[in-house]
Amino acid sequence: MREHLVVRVIVKLLVPFVLLFGLYVQMHGDFGPGGGFQAGVIVATGFIVYALVFGVSSTLRAVPLSVLIALVSFGLILYAGVGFAALFAGGEFLNYSAFDPAHPQHGQHLGIVLIELGVGITVAAVMLTIFITFAERWHR
């Protein structure tokens, strides 16, 4: 792919915007269409396009496999942690109203933002890990 200079330049210009759009979908998901899963897929797609053009080794220099595994774990712990925090606050598992009993809507907003963040991180890291695993096996 080294000989395709135009493709390389376009991808270098577009990937930051793809990642920014993924962040927008992540943060806008509690008010409209979107959320953690969609944002995770968009972010992973940005890195996958980068890997297709510049190679898996370049992508692994940007996001090492150990970081991806840590992000998968962090996203799952964040998701479960919000559920258990609701239990400790006196509600049911994943009942966000318990976070702010005086204003349940504030607690629900905080809870859904944290849950969606955990989902987004996990989905992005898992999809990228799956792609890298298959790409490395195919490239051998």
C-alpha positions in Angstrom: 0.0 0.0 0.0 3.1 2.3 0.1 2.6 3.2 -3.6 -0.9 4.5 -3.0 0.0 8.0 -1.7 -3.4 9.5 -2.3 -5.1 6.8 -0.2 -2.6 7.2 2.6 -3.0 11.0 2.8 -6.8 10.8 2.7 -6.9 8.1 5.4 -4.6 10.2 7.6 -6.9 13.2 7.2 -10.2 11.3 7.7 -9.4 9.0 10.6 -9.3 11.8 13.2 -12.7 12.9 12.0 -14.1 9.4 12.2 -12.8 9.2 15.8 -14.3 12.6 16.6 -17.6 11.4 15.2 -17.4 8.3 17.3 -16.9 10.5 20.4 -19.9 12.6 19.3 -22.1 9.6 19.0 -21.0 8.4 22.4 -21.8 11.6 24.1 -25.0 12.2 22.2 -26.4 8.7 22.7 -28.4 9.6 25.9 -30.3 12.4 24.1 -30.9 10.9 20.6 -29.9 8.0 18.3 -26.5 6.5 19.1 -24.8 5.4 22.2 -22.1 3.1 23.4 -22.4 0.3 20.9 -22.6 2.5 17.8 -19.8 4.7 19.0 -17.6 1.7 19.8 -18.2 0.4 16.2 -17.3 3.8 14.7 -14.1 4.2 16.7 -13.0 0.6 15.9 -13.7 1.3 12.2 -11.4 4.3 12.3 -8.6 2.2 13.6 -9.4 -0.7 11.2 -9.3 1.6 8.2 -5.9 2.9 9.4 -4.7 -0.7 9.8 -5.9 -1.6 6.3 -3.9 1.2 4.7 -0.8 1.4 7.0 -0.6 -2.1 8.3 -1.4 -3.9 11.5 2.0 -3.3 12.9 1.5 0.5 12.6 -1.8 0.2 14.3 -0.3 -1.9 17.1 2.3 0.8 17.7 -0.5 3.3 18.1 -2.7 1.0 20.3 -0.8 -2.0 21.7 -2.6 -5.3 22.3 -2.0 -5.0 26.0 -3.8 -1.6 26.0 -6.8 -3.2 24.1 -7.1 -6.0 26.6 -6.9 -3.5 29.5 -9.7 -1.4 27.8 -11.9 -4.4 27.4 -11.5 -5.2 31.1 -12.0 -1.5 32.1 -15.2 -1.2 30.1 -16.7 -4.3 31.6 -15.7 -3.3 35.1 -17.2 0.2 34.5 -20.5 -1.4 33.4 -20.7 -3.8 36.3 -19.4 -1.2 38.8 -22.2 1.2 38.0 -24.7 -1.6 38.6 -23.1 -2.5 42.0 -22.8 1.2 42.9 -26.6 1.4 42.4 -27.0 -1.5 44.8 -24.8 0.1 47.4 -26.7 3.3 47.0 -29.9 1.5 48.1 -31.5 0.7 44.7 -31.6 -2.3 42.5 -28.8 -3.4 40.2 -28.5 -0.8 37.4 -31.3 1.4 38.9 -29.7 4.8 38.3 -32.3 6.7 40.3 -30.6 5.6 43.5 -27.6 7.8 42.7 -29.5 11.0 43.4 -32.7 10.2 45.4 -33.7 13.9 45.6 -33.5 14.3 41.8 -33.9 10.8 40.2 -33.5 12.2 36.7 -30.0 13.4 37.5 -29.0 10.0 38.8 -30.5 8.3 35.7 -28.5 10.7 33.4 -25.3 10.0 35.3 -25.9 6.2 35.3 -26.7 6.0 31.6 -23.7 8.1 30.6 -21.4 5.8 32.6 -23.0 2.6 31.3 -22.8 3.8 27.7 -19.2 4.8 28.2 -18.4 1.3 29.4 -20.2 -0.3 26.5 -18.4 2.0 24.0 -15.0 1.3 25.3 -15.6 -2.4 25.4 -17.1 -2.7 21.9 -14.3 -0.6 20.3 -11.6 -2.6 22.1 -13.2 -6.0 21.3 -13.8 -5.2 17.7 -10.3 -3.9 17.1 -8.8 -7.0 19.0 -10.8 -9.4 16.8 -9.7 -7.6 13.6 -6.0 -7.5 14.7 -6.2 -11.2 15.6 -7.6 -12.3 12.3 -5.4 -9.9 10.3 -2.2 -11.2 12.0 -3.2 -14.8 11.3 -4.0 -14.0 7.6 -0.8 -12.0 7.1 1.5 -14.9 8.3 
